[in-house]
Amino acid sequence: MVRIMAANTREKVASLVNLAKFAMDIPSKLERLRPLKNELSQADSVLLRVFPLLLDLHTDRFSPVRKFITEYALLTPIHIKTL
C-alpha cells in the first residue's frame, strides 16, 4: 500500500514538473509550481528522485520561475538530502 501511494505521489510530482516545464506563460508555470512545492515539502526518499527534474526549471526563460525554483531550492532541506 505504501509503495502504491509513493508511486502515485511520484507520478503526481513528475506530472506537475512537466506541466510547469511546458507551460507557455508565467502564471501557468507558477500555478503548477505552488502545489509542487507542497508535495515536495512532504517528500521522502522516493520523491527525492524527482528533485533534479525540478532543478531543470532553474534555466527556464521566465525569471519569476527561476526565482521561485531558486528560493525553494535554497529554503528547503530536500537539497541537503540529495547530496
PyMOL Python script that loads the backbone (N, CA, C, O; Angstrom):
from pymol import cmd

cmd.read_pdbstr("""\
ATOM      1  N   MET A   1       0.823  -1.198   0.000  1.00  0.00           N
ATOM      2  CA  MET A   1       0.000   0.000   0.000  1.00  0.00           C
ATOM      3  C   MET A   1       0.864   1.257   0.000  1.00  0.00           C
ATOM      4  O   MET A   1       0.569   2.224  -0.703  1.00  0.00           O
ATOM      5  N   VAL A   2       1.934   1.235   0.794  1.00  0.00           N
ATOM      6  CA  VAL A   2       2.820   2.401   0.852  1.00  0.00           C
ATOM      7  C   VAL A   2       3.484   2.634  -0.492  1.00  0.00           C
ATOM      8  O   VAL A   2       3.635   3.776  -0.928  1.00  0.00           O
ATOM      9  N   ARG A   3       3.881   1.549  -1.152  1.00  0.00           N
ATOM     10  CA  ARG A   3       4.522   1.696  -2.467  1.00  0.00           C
ATOM     11  C   ARG A   3       3.565   2.282  -3.491  1.00  0.00           C
ATOM     12  O   ARG A   3       3.962   3.084  -4.337  1.00  0.00           O
ATOM     13  N   ILE A   4       2.304   1.880  -3.410  1.00  0.00           N
ATOM     14  CA  ILE A   4       1.307   2.425  -4.337  1.00  0.00           C
ATOM     15  C   ILE A   4       1.133   3.918  -4.093  1.00  0.00           C
ATOM     16  O   ILE A   4       1.077   4.699  -5.042  1.00  0.00           O
ATOM     17  N   MET A   5       1.048   4.317  -2.833  1.00  0.00           N
ATOM     18  CA  MET A   5       0.909   5.737  -2.513  1.00  0.00           C
ATOM     19  C   MET A   5       2.140   6.508  -2.957  1.00  0.00           C
ATOM     20  O   MET A   5       2.019   7.610  -3.490  1.00  0.00           O
ATOM     21  N   ALA A   6       3.328   5.942  -2.744  1.00  0.00           N
ATOM     22  CA  ALA A   6       4.559   6.611  -3.162  1.00  0.00           C
ATOM     23  C   ALA A   6       4.610   6.742  -4.675  1.00  0.00           C
ATOM     24  O   ALA A   6       5.031   7.774  -5.197  1.00  0.00           O
ATOM     25  N   ALA A   7       4.182   5.699  -5.382  1.00  0.00           N
ATOM     26  CA  ALA A   7       4.175   5.752  -6.843  1.00  0.00           C
ATOM     27  C   ALA A   7       3.198   6.809  -7.330  1.00  0.00           C
ATOM     28  O   ALA A   7       3.507   7.558  -8.257  1.00  0.00           O
ATOM     29  N   ASN A   8       2.023   6.880  -6.717  1.00  0.00           N
ATOM     30  CA  ASN A   8       1.041   7.898  -7.105  1.00  0.00           C
ATOM     31  C   ASN A   8       1.572   9.296  -6.839  1.00  0.00           C
ATOM     32  O   ASN A   8       1.403  10.195  -7.663  1.00  0.00           O
ATOM     33  N   THR A   9       2.208   9.484  -5.702  1.00  0.00           N
ATOM     34  CA  THR A   9       2.772  10.792  -5.373  1.00  0.00           C
ATOM     35  C   THR A   9       3.893  11.136  -6.335  1.00  0.00           C
ATOM     36  O   THR A   9       3.981  12.268  -6.809  1.00  0.00           O
ATOM     37  N   ARG A  10       4.752  10.165  -6.628  1.00  0.00           N
ATOM     38  CA  ARG A  10       5.854  10.395  -7.560  1.00  0.00           C
ATOM     39  C   ARG A  10       5.316  10.777  -8.933  1.00  0.00           C
ATOM     40  O   ARG A  10       5.839  11.687  -9.577  1.00  0.00           O
ATOM     41  N   GLU A  11       4.271  10.084  -9.383  1.00  0.00           N
ATOM     42  CA  GLU A  11       3.663  10.406 -10.674  1.00  0.00           C
ATOM     43  C   GLU A  11       3.047  11.805 -10.660  1.00  0.00           C
ATOM     44  O   GLU A  11       3.152  12.545 -11.638  1.00  0.00           O
ATOM     45  N   LYS A  12       2.414  12.157  -9.564  1.00  0.00           N
ATOM     46  CA  LYS A  12       1.807  13.486  -9.439  1.00  0.00           C
ATOM     47  C   LYS A  12       2.882  14.568  -9.501  1.00  0.00           C
ATOM     48  O   LYS A  12       2.721  15.574 -10.191  1.00  0.00           O
ATOM     49  N   VAL A  13       3.976  14.353  -8.776  1.00  0.00           N
ATOM     50  CA  VAL A  13       5.074  15.321  -8.772  1.00  0.00           C
ATOM     51  C   VAL A  13       5.686  15.431 -10.163  1.00  0.00           C
ATOM     52  O   VAL A  13       5.921  16.535 -10.653  1.00  0.00           O
ATOM     53  N   ALA A  14       5.944  14.298 -10.797  1.00  0.00           N
ATOM     54  CA  ALA A  14       6.517  14.318 -12.145  1.00  0.00           C
ATOM     55  C   ALA A  14       5.585  15.030 -13.117  1.00  0.00           C
ATOM     56  O   ALA A  14       6.041  15.771 -13.988  1.00  0.00           O
ATOM     57  N   SER A  15       4.295  14.809 -12.971  1.00  0.00           N
ATOM     58  CA  SER A  15       3.319  15.471 -13.833  1.00  0.00           C
ATOM     59  C   SER A  15       3.331  16.984 -13.627  1.00  0.00           C
ATOM     60  O   SER A  15       3.307  17.744 -14.595  1.00  0.00           O
ATOM     61  N   LEU A  16       3.369  17.420 -12.370  1.00  0.00           N
ATOM     62  CA  LEU A  16       3.411  18.859 -12.085  1.00  0.00           C
ATOM     63  C   LEU A  16       4.689  19.498 -12.623  1.00  0.00           C
ATOM     64  O   LEU A  16       4.661  20.617 -13.133  1.00  0.00           O
ATOM     65  N   VAL A  17       5.807  18.784 -12.506  1.00  0.00           N
ATOM     66  CA  VAL A  17       7.070  19.302 -13.051  1.00  0.00           C
ATOM     67  C   VAL A  17       6.944  19.476 -14.555  1.00  0.00           C
ATOM     68  O   VAL A  17       7.316  20.519 -15.093  1.00  0.00           O
ATOM     69  N   ASN A  18       6.425  18.466 -15.237  1.00  0.00           N
ATOM     70  CA  ASN A  18       6.286  18.554 -16.688  1.00  0.00           C
ATOM     71  C   ASN A  18       5.300  19.634 -17.106  1.00  0.00           C
ATOM     72  O   ASN A  18       5.537  20.347 -18.081  1.00  0.00           O
ATOM     73  N   LEU A  19       4.198  19.762 -16.377  1.00  0.00           N
ATOM     74  CA  LEU A  19       3.237  20.817 -16.698  1.00  0.00           C
ATOM     75  C   LEU A  19       3.869  22.198 -16.536  1.00  0.00           C
ATOM     76  O   LEU A  19       3.650  23.087 -17.359  1.00  0.00           O
ATOM     77  N   ALA A  20       4.646  22.372 -15.482  1.00  0.00           N
ATOM     78  CA  ALA A  20       5.321  23.656 -15.274  1.00  0.00           C
ATOM     79  C   ALA A  20       6.371  23.894 -16.347  1.00  0.00           C
ATOM     80  O   ALA A  20       6.523  25.007 -16.851  1.00  0.00           O
ATOM     81  N   LYS A  21       7.079  22.853 -16.683  1.00  0.00           N
ATOM     82  CA  LYS A  21       8.162  22.975 -17.659  1.00  0.00           C
ATOM     83  C   LYS A  21       7.644  23.402 -19.032  1.00  0.00           C
ATOM     84  O   LYS A  21       8.282  24.192 -19.727  1.00  0.00           O
ATOM     85  N   PHE A  22       6.490  22.876 -19.412  1.00  0.00           N
ATOM     86  CA  PHE A  22       5.985  23.133 -20.756  1.00  0.00           C
ATOM     87  C   PHE A  22       4.871  24.175 -20.821  1.00  0.00           C
ATOM     88  O   PHE A  22       4.330  24.426 -21.898  1.00  0.00           O
ATOM     89  N   ALA A  23       4.522  24.779 -19.700  1.00  0.00           N
ATOM     90  CA  ALA A  23       3.533  25.860 -19.719  1.00  0.00           C
ATOM     91  C   ALA A  23       4.110  27.046 -20.485  1.00  0.00           C
ATOM     92  O   ALA A  23       5.316  27.289 -20.458  1.00  0.00           O
ATOM     93  N   MET A  24       3.251  27.765 -21.156  1.00  0.00           N
ATOM     94  CA  MET A  24       3.715  28.820 -22.052  1.00  0.00           C
ATOM     95  C   MET A  24       3.881  30.181 -21.392  1.00  0.00           C
ATOM     96  O   MET A  24       4.625  31.021 -21.897  1.00  0.00           O
ATOM     97  N   ASP A  25       3.205  30.413 -20.276  1.00  0.00           N
ATOM     98  CA  ASP A  25       3.293  31.735 -19.668  1.00  0.00           C
ATOM     99  C   ASP A  25       3.624  31.626 -18.178  1.00  0.00           C
ATOM    100  O   ASP A  25       3.529  30.556 -17.576  1.00  0.00           O
ATOM    101  N   ILE A  26       4.009  32.746 -17.615  1.00  0.00           N
ATOM    102  CA  ILE A  26       4.459  32.792 -16.222  1.00  0.00           C
ATOM    103  C   ILE A  26       3.365  32.352 -15.242  1.00  0.00           C
ATOM    104  O   ILE A  26       3.632  31.504 -14.391  1.00  0.00           O
ATOM    105  N   PRO A  27       2.145  32.895 -15.328  1.00  0.00           N
ATOM    106  CA  PRO A  27       1.126  32.472 -14.356  1.00  0.00           C
ATOM    107  C   PRO A  27       0.862  30.962 -14.382  1.00  0.00           C
ATOM    108  O   PRO A  27       0.663  30.345 -13.336  1.00  0.00           O
ATOM    109  N   SER A  28       0.861  30.382 -15.565  1.00  0.00           N
ATOM    110  CA  SER A  28       0.631  28.937 -15.668  1.00  0.00           C
ATOM    111  C   SER A  28       1.758  28.145 -15.025  1.00  0.00           C
ATOM    112  O   SER A  28       1.518  27.155 -14.334  1.00  0.00           O
ATOM    113  N   LYS A  29       2.982  28.583 -15.256  1.00  0.00           N
ATOM    114  CA  LYS A  29       4.131  27.896 -14.657  1.00  0.00           C
ATOM    115  C   LYS A  29       4.088  27.986 -13.136  1.00  0.00           C
ATOM    116  O   LYS A  29       4.262  26.983 -12.443  1.00  0.00           O
ATOM    117  N   LEU A  30       3.856  29.182 -12.623  1.00  0.00           N
ATOM    118  CA  LEU A  30       3.826  29.361 -11.173  1.00  0.00           C
ATOM    119  C   LEU A  30       2.642  28.628 -10.545  1.00  0.00           C
ATOM    120  O   LEU A  30       2.735  28.144  -9.416  1.00  0.00           O
ATOM    121  N   GLU A  31       1.537  28.546 -11.271  1.00  0.00           N
ATOM    122  CA  GLU A  31       0.364  27.813 -10.780  1.00  0.00           C
ATOM    123  C   GLU A  31       0.695  26.334 -10.572  1.00  0.00           C
ATOM    124  O   GLU A  31       0.180  25.708  -9.645  1.00  0.00           O
ATOM    125  N   ARG A  32       1.545  25.778 -11.425  1.00  0.00           N
ATOM    126  CA  ARG A  32       1.955  24.371 -11.292  1.00  0.00           C
ATOM    127  C   ARG A  32       3.027  24.191 -10.221  1.00  0.00           C
ATOM    128  O   ARG A  32       3.114  23.135  -9.595  1.00  0.00           O
ATOM    129  N   LEU A  33       3.835  25.215 -10.013  1.00  0.00           N
ATOM    130  CA  LEU A  33       4.932  25.100  -9.047  1.00  0.00           C
ATOM    131  C   LEU A  33       4.448  25.168  -7.600  1.00  0.00           C
ATOM    132  O   LEU A  33       5.048  24.542  -6.726  1.00  0.00           O
ATOM    133  N   ARG A  34       3.399  25.897  -7.335  1.00  0.00           N
ATOM    134  CA  ARG A  34       2.925  26.023  -5.941  1.00  0.00           C
ATOM    135  C   ARG A  34       2.481  24.681  -5.350  1.00  0.00           C
ATOM    136  O   ARG A  34       2.926  24.335  -4.256  1.00  0.00           O
ATOM    137  N   PRO A  35       1.620  23.912  -6.029  1.00  0.00           N
ATOM    138  CA  PRO A  35       1.279  22.603  -5.451  1.00  0.00           C
ATOM    139  C   PRO A  35       2.471  21.651  -5.438  1.00  0.00           C
ATOM    140  O   PRO A  35       2.563  20.766  -4.587  1.00  0.00           O
ATOM    141  N   LEU A  36       3.370  21.842  -6.377  1.00  0.00           N
ATOM    142  CA  LEU A  36       4.579  21.019  -6.407  1.00  0.00           C
ATOM    143  C   LEU A  36       5.417  21.265  -5.163  1.00  0.00           C
ATOM    144  O   LEU A  36       5.980  20.337  -4.583  1.00  0.00           O
ATOM    145  N   LYS A  37       5.490  22.507  -4.771  1.00  0.00           N
ATOM    146  CA  LYS A  37       6.229  22.859  -3.554  1.00  0.00           C
ATOM    147  C   LYS A  37       5.629  22.139  -2.345  1.00  0.00           C
ATOM    148  O   LYS A  37       6.359  21.624  -1.498  1.00  0.00           O
ATOM    149  N   ASN A  38       4.313  22.106  -2.270  1.00  0.00           N
ATOM    150  CA  ASN A  38       3.652  21.417  -1.162  1.00  0.00           C
ATOM    151  C   ASN A  38       3.942  19.920  -1.177  1.00  0.00           C
ATOM    152  O   ASN A  38       4.200  19.325  -0.131  1.00  0.00           O
ATOM    153  N   GLU A  39       3.900  19.320  -2.347  1.00  0.00           N
ATOM    154  CA  GLU A  39       4.183  17.885  -2.454  1.00  0.00           C
ATOM    155  C   GLU A  39       5.621  17.578  -2.040  1.00  0.00           C
ATOM    156  O   GLU A  39       5.874  16.618  -1.312  1.00  0.00           O
ATOM    157  N   LEU A  40       6.547  18.392  -2.505  1.00  0.00           N
ATOM    158  CA  LEU A  40       7.955  18.129  -2.208  1.00  0.00           C
ATOM    159  C   LEU A  40       8.313  18.425  -0.761  1.00  0.00           C
ATOM    160  O   LEU A  40       9.260  17.848  -0.226  1.00  0.00           O
ATOM    161  N   SER A  41       7.571  19.314  -0.127  1.00  0.00           N
ATOM    162  CA  SER A  41       7.873  19.609   1.273  1.00  0.00           C
ATOM    163  C   SER A  41       7.570  18.414   2.170  1.00  0.00           C
ATOM    164  O   SER A  41       8.077  18.326   3.289  1.00  0.00           O
ATOM    165  N   GLN A  42       6.751  17.506   1.682  1.00  0.00           N
ATOM    166  CA  GLN A  42       6.436  16.286   2.421  1.00  0.00           C
ATOM    167  C   GLN A  42       7.194  15.095   1.844  1.00  0.00           C
ATOM    168  O   GLN A  42       6.807  13.945   2.052  1.00  0.00           O
ATOM    169  N   ALA A  43       8.254  15.371   1.133  1.00  0.00           N
ATOM    170  CA  ALA A  43       8.974  14.343   0.382  1.00  0.00           C
ATOM    171  C   ALA A  43       9.651  13.324   1.274  1.00  0.00           C
ATOM    172  O   ALA A  43      10.073  13.605   2.396  1.00  0.00           O
ATOM    173  N   ASP A  44       9.732  12.147   0.727  1.00  0.00           N
ATOM    174  CA  ASP A  44      10.548  11.116   1.335  1.00  0.00           C
ATOM    175  C   ASP A  44      11.613  10.734   0.313  1.00  0.00           C
ATOM    176  O   ASP A  44      11.743  11.395  -0.717  1.00  0.00           O
ATOM    177  N   SER A  45      12.352   9.710   0.575  1.00  0.00           N
ATOM    178  CA  SER A  45      13.454   9.349  -0.319  1.00  0.00           C
ATOM    179  C   SER A  45      12.973   8.981  -1.716  1.00  0.00           C
ATOM    180  O   SER A  45      13.723   9.136  -2.679  1.00  0.00           O
ATOM    181  N   VAL A  46      11.751   8.502  -1.851  1.00  0.00           N
ATOM    182  CA  VAL A  46      11.214   8.156  -3.163  1.00  0.00           C
ATOM    183  C   VAL A  46      11.034   9.406  -4.012  1.00  0.00           C
ATOM    184  O   VAL A  46      11.354   9.405  -5.201  1.00  0.00           O
ATOM    185  N   LEU A  47      10.522  10.475  -3.402  1.00  0.00           N
ATOM    186  CA  LEU A  47      10.278  11.707  -4.153  1.00  0.00           C
ATOM    187  C   LEU A  47      11.554  12.465  -4.468  1.00  0.00           C
ATOM    188  O   LEU A  47      11.578  13.281  -5.390  1.00  0.00           O
ATOM    189  N   LEU A  48      12.597  12.210  -3.727  1.00  0.00           N
ATOM    190  CA  LEU A  48      13.832  12.947  -3.958  1.00  0.00           C
ATOM    191  C   LEU A  48      14.419  12.665  -5.333  1.00  0.00           C
ATOM    192  O   LEU A  48      15.222  13.452  -5.834  1.00  0.00           O
ATOM    193  N   ARG A  49      14.031  11.558  -5.947  1.00  0.00           N
ATOM    194  CA  ARG A  49      14.499  11.263  -7.303  1.00  0.00           C
ATOM    195  C   ARG A  49      13.962  12.276  -8.309  1.00  0.00           C
ATOM    196  O   ARG A  49      14.556  12.469  -9.370  1.00  0.00           O
ATOM    197  N   VAL A  50      12.855  12.918  -7.989  1.00  0.00           N
ATOM    198  CA  VAL A  50      12.234  13.898  -8.885  1.00  0.00           C
ATOM    199  C   VAL A  50      12.883  15.271  -8.736  1.00  0.00           C
ATOM    200  O   VAL A  50      12.752  16.116  -9.622  1.00  0.00           O
ATOM    201  N   PHE A  51      13.575  15.501  -7.634  1.00  0.00           N
ATOM    202  CA  PHE A  51      14.147  16.815  -7.346  1.00  0.00           C
ATOM    203  C   PHE A  51      15.045  17.342  -8.470  1.00  0.00           C
ATOM    204  O   PHE A  51      14.954  18.526  -8.794  1.00  0.00           O
ATOM    205  N   PRO A  52      15.909  16.519  -9.080  1.00  0.00           N
ATOM    206  CA  PRO A  52      16.711  17.036 -10.200  1.00  0.00           C
ATOM    207  C   PRO A  52      15.862  17.539 -11.366  1.00  0.00           C
ATOM    208  O   PRO A  52      16.255  18.485 -12.049  1.00  0.00           O
ATOM    209  N   LEU A  53      14.707  16.921 -11.603  1.00  0.00           N
ATOM    210  CA  LEU A  53      13.808  17.407 -12.659  1.00  0.00           C
ATOM    211  C   LEU A  53      13.307  18.803 -12.343  1.00  0.00           C
ATOM    212  O   LEU A  53      13.173  19.649 -13.227  1.00  0.00           O
ATOM    213  N   LEU A  54      13.034  19.029 -11.078  1.00  0.00           N
ATOM    214  CA  LEU A  54      12.588  20.349 -10.642  1.00  0.00           C
ATOM    215  C   LEU A  54      13.672  21.389 -10.898  1.00  0.00           C
ATOM    216  O   LEU A  54      13.384  22.506 -11.327  1.00  0.00           O
ATOM    217  N   LEU A  55      14.906  21.018 -10.633  1.00  0.00           N
ATOM    218  CA  LEU A  55      16.004  21.962 -10.833  1.00  0.00           C
ATOM    219  C   LEU A  55      16.230  22.292 -12.306  1.00  0.00           C
ATOM    220  O   LEU A  55      16.846  23.310 -12.621  1.00  0.00           O
ATOM    221  N   ASP A  56      15.741  21.448 -13.208  1.00  0.00           N
ATOM    222  CA  ASP A  56      15.809  21.776 -14.636  1.00  0.00           C
ATOM    223  C   ASP A  56      15.066  23.071 -14.938  1.00  0.00           C
ATOM    224  O   ASP A  56      15.404  23.781 -15.885  1.00  0.00           O
ATOM    225  N   LEU A  57      14.063  23.373 -14.136  1.00  0.00           N
ATOM    226  CA  LEU A  57      13.307  24.609 -14.342  1.00  0.00           C
ATOM    227  C   LEU A  57      14.119  25.847 -13.972  1.00  0.00           C
ATOM    228  O   LEU A  57      13.703  26.970 -14.258  1.00  0.00           O
ATOM    229  N   HIS A  58      15.261  25.650 -13.344  1.00  0.00           N
ATOM    230  CA  HIS A  58      16.114  26.785 -12.968  1.00  0.00           C
ATOM    231  C   HIS A  58      16.636  27.518 -14.200  1.00  0.00           C
ATOM    232  O   HIS A  58      17.053  28.672 -14.100  1.00  0.00           O
ATOM    233  N   THR A  59      16.619  26.871 -15.345  1.00  0.00           N
ATOM    234  CA  THR A  59      17.066  27.504 -16.585  1.00  0.00           C
ATOM    235  C   THR A  59      15.891  27.968 -17.450  1.00  0.00           C
ATOM    236  O   THR A  59      16.066  28.259 -18.634  1.00  0.00           O
ATOM    237  N   ASP A  60      14.708  28.037 -16.865  1.00  0.00           N
ATOM    238  CA  ASP A  60      13.520  28.473 -17.598  1.00  0.00           C
ATOM    239  C   ASP A  60      13.714  29.893 -18.123  1.00  0.00           C
ATOM    240  O   ASP A  60      14.465  30.680 -17.548  1.00  0.00           O
ATOM    241  N   ARG A  61      13.036  30.206 -19.207  1.00  0.00           N
ATOM    242  CA  ARG A  61      13.207  31.534 -19.815  1.00  0.00           C
ATOM    243  C   ARG A  61      12.524  32.645 -19.027  1.00  0.00           C
ATOM    244  O   ARG A  61      12.823  33.820 -19.243  1.00  0.00           O
ATOM    245  N   PHE A  62      11.613  32.300 -18.119  1.00  0.00           N
ATOM    246  CA  PHE A  62      10.913  33.311 -17.336  1.00  0.00           C
ATOM    247  C   PHE A  62      11.588  33.502 -15.983  1.00  0.00           C
ATOM    248  O   PHE A  62      11.765  32.540 -15.236  1.00  0.00           O
ATOM    249  N   SER A  63      11.960  34.728 -15.669  1.00  0.00           N
ATOM    250  CA  SER A  63      12.668  34.985 -14.413  1.00  0.00           C
ATOM    251  C   SER A  63      11.840  34.680 -13.162  1.00  0.00           C
ATOM    252  O   SER A  63      12.421  34.226 -12.176  1.00  0.00           O
ATOM    253  N   PRO A  64      10.512  34.902 -13.137  1.00  0.00           N
ATOM    254  CA  PRO A  64       9.775  34.530 -11.924  1.00  0.00           C
ATOM    255  C   PRO A  64       9.842  33.027 -11.628  1.00  0.00           C
ATOM    256  O   PRO A  64       9.844  32.617 -10.467  1.00  0.00           O
ATOM    257  N   VAL A  65       9.897  32.219 -12.676  1.00  0.00           N
ATOM    258  CA  VAL A  65      10.014  30.771 -12.486  1.00  0.00           C
ATOM    259  C   VAL A  65      11.386  30.436 -11.918  1.00  0.00           C
ATOM    260  O   VAL A  65      11.497  29.646 -10.980  1.00  0.00           O
ATOM    261  N   ARG A  66      12.424  31.028 -12.479  1.00  0.00           N
ATOM    262  CA  ARG A  66      13.789  30.791 -11.963  1.00  0.00           C
ATOM    263  C   ARG A  66      13.890  31.235 -10.514  1.00  0.00           C
ATOM    264  O   ARG A  66      14.507  30.554  -9.695  1.00  0.00           O
ATOM    265  N   LYS A  67      13.286  32.374 -10.193  1.00  0.00           N
ATOM    266  CA  LYS A  67      13.319  32.882  -8.821  1.00  0.00           C
ATOM    267  C   LYS A  67      12.600  31.918  -7.878  1.00  0.00           C
ATOM    268  O   LYS A  67      13.099  31.618  -6.794  1.00  0.00           O
ATOM    269  N   PHE A  68      11.442  31.441  -8.288  1.00  0.00           N
ATOM    270  CA  PHE A  68      10.671  30.505  -7.472  1.00  0.00           C
ATOM    271  C   PHE A  68      11.495  29.254  -7.177  1.00  0.00           C
ATOM    272  O   PHE A  68      11.560  28.805  -6.033  1.00  0.00           O
ATOM    273  N   ILE A  69      12.116  28.701  -8.195  1.00  0.00           N
ATOM    274  CA  ILE A  69      12.915  27.482  -8.032  1.00  0.00           C
ATOM    275  C   ILE A  69      14.118  27.749  -7.147  1.00  0.00           C
ATOM    276  O   ILE A  69      14.438  26.939  -6.278  1.00  0.00           O
ATOM    277  N   THR A  70      14.787  28.868  -7.354  1.00  0.00           N
ATOM    278  CA  THR A  70      15.963  29.203  -6.550  1.00  0.00           C
ATOM    279  C   THR A  70      15.589  29.363  -5.087  1.00  0.00           C
ATOM    280  O   THR A  70      16.258  28.820  -4.208  1.00  0.00           O
ATOM    281  N   GLU A  71      14.529  30.103  -4.827  1.00  0.00           N
ATOM    282  CA  GLU A  71      14.102  30.297  -3.438  1.00  0.00           C
ATOM    283  C   GLU A  71      13.714  28.973  -2.799  1.00  0.00           C
ATOM    284  O   GLU A  71      14.055  28.709  -1.646  1.00  0.00           O
ATOM    285  N   TYR A  72      13.011  28.151  -3.540  1.00  0.00           N
ATOM    286  CA  TYR A  72      12.587  26.868  -2.983  1.00  0.00           C
ATOM    287  C   TYR A  72      13.791  25.967  -2.720  1.00  0.00           C
ATOM    288  O   TYR A  72      13.890  25.345  -1.662  1.00  0.00           O
ATOM    289  N   ALA A  73      14.692  25.901  -3.677  1.00  0.00           N
ATOM    290  CA  ALA A  73      15.857  25.023  -3.525  1.00  0.00           C
ATOM    291  C   ALA A  73      16.743  25.467  -2.374  1.00  0.00           C
ATOM    292  O   ALA A  73      17.340  24.631  -1.695  1.00  0.00           O
ATOM    293  N   LEU A  74      16.838  26.757  -2.145  1.00  0.00           N
ATOM    294  CA  LEU A  74      17.691  27.253  -1.069  1.00  0.00           C
ATOM    295  C   LEU A  74      17.026  27.164   0.294  1.00  0.00           C
ATOM    296  O   LEU A  74      17.715  27.073   1.310  1.00  0.00           O
ATOM    297  N   LEU A  75      15.701  27.188   0.334  1.00  0.00           N
ATOM    298  CA  LEU A  75      14.995  27.227   1.608  1.00  0.00           C
ATOM    299  C   LEU A  75      14.482  25.875   2.082  1.00  0.00           C
ATOM    300  O   LEU A  75      13.924  25.774   3.175  1.00  0.00           O
ATOM    301  N   THR A  76      14.658  24.858   1.292  1.00  0.00           N
ATOM    302  CA  THR A  76      14.140  23.547   1.673  1.00  0.00           C
ATOM    303  C   THR A  76      15.266  22.603   2.060  1.00  0.00           C
ATOM    304  O   THR A  76      16.361  22.684   1.504  1.00  0.00           O
ATOM    305  N   PRO A  77      15.014  21.724   2.991  1.00  0.00           N
ATOM    306  CA  PRO A  77      16.042  20.753   3.370  1.00  0.00           C
ATOM    307  C   PRO A  77      16.195  19.623   2.363  1.00  0.00           C
ATOM    308  O   PRO A  77      17.091  18.793   2.515  1.00  0.00           O
ATOM    309  N   ILE A  78      15.350  19.566   1.339  1.00  0.00           N
ATOM    310  CA  ILE A  78      15.423  18.475   0.372  1.00  0.00           C
ATOM    311  C   ILE A  78      16.767  18.444  -0.328  1.00  0.00           C
ATOM    312  O   ILE A  78      17.327  17.369  -0.540  1.00  0.00           O
ATOM    313  N   HIS A  79      17.300  19.614  -0.693  1.00  0.00           N
ATOM    314  CA  HIS A  79      18.567  19.620  -1.422  1.00  0.00           C
ATOM    315  C   HIS A  79      19.683  19.023  -0.589  1.00  0.00           C
ATOM    316  O   HIS A  79      20.631  18.467  -1.144  1.00  0.00           O
ATOM    317  N   ILE A  80      19.597  19.122   0.702  1.00  0.00           N
ATOM    318  CA  ILE A  80      20.612  18.535   1.569  1.00  0.00           C
ATOM    319  C   ILE A  80      20.533  17.016   1.510  1.00  0.00           C
ATOM    320  O   ILE A  80      21.564  16.343   1.513  1.00  0.00           O
ATOM    321  N   LYS A  81      19.324  16.473   1.458  1.00  0.00           N
ATOM    322  CA  LYS A  81      19.137  15.027   1.415  1.00  0.00           C
ATOM    323  C   LYS A  81      19.661  14.420   0.122  1.00  0.00           C
ATOM    324  O   LYS A  81      20.032  13.247   0.101  1.00  0.00           O
ATOM    325  N   THR A  82      19.701  15.198  -0.960  1.00  0.00           N
ATOM    326  CA  THR A  82      20.120  14.652  -2.244  1.00  0.00           C
ATOM    327  C   THR A  82      21.628  14.592  -2.381  1.00  0.00           C
ATOM    328  O   THR A  82      22.132  13.961  -3.310  1.00  0.00           O
ATOM    329  N   LEU A  83      22.358  15.227  -1.489  1.00  0.00           N
ATOM    330  CA  LEU A  83      23.815  15.223  -1.573  1.00  0.00           C
ATOM    331  C   LEU A  83      24.409  13.927  -1.101  1.00  0.00           C
ATOM    332  O   LEU A  83      25.629  13.767  -1.110  1.00  0.00           O
TER     333      LEU A  83
END
""", "prot")
cmd.dss("prot")
cmd.show_as("cartoon", "prot")
cmd.util.cbc("prot")
cmd.orient("prot")
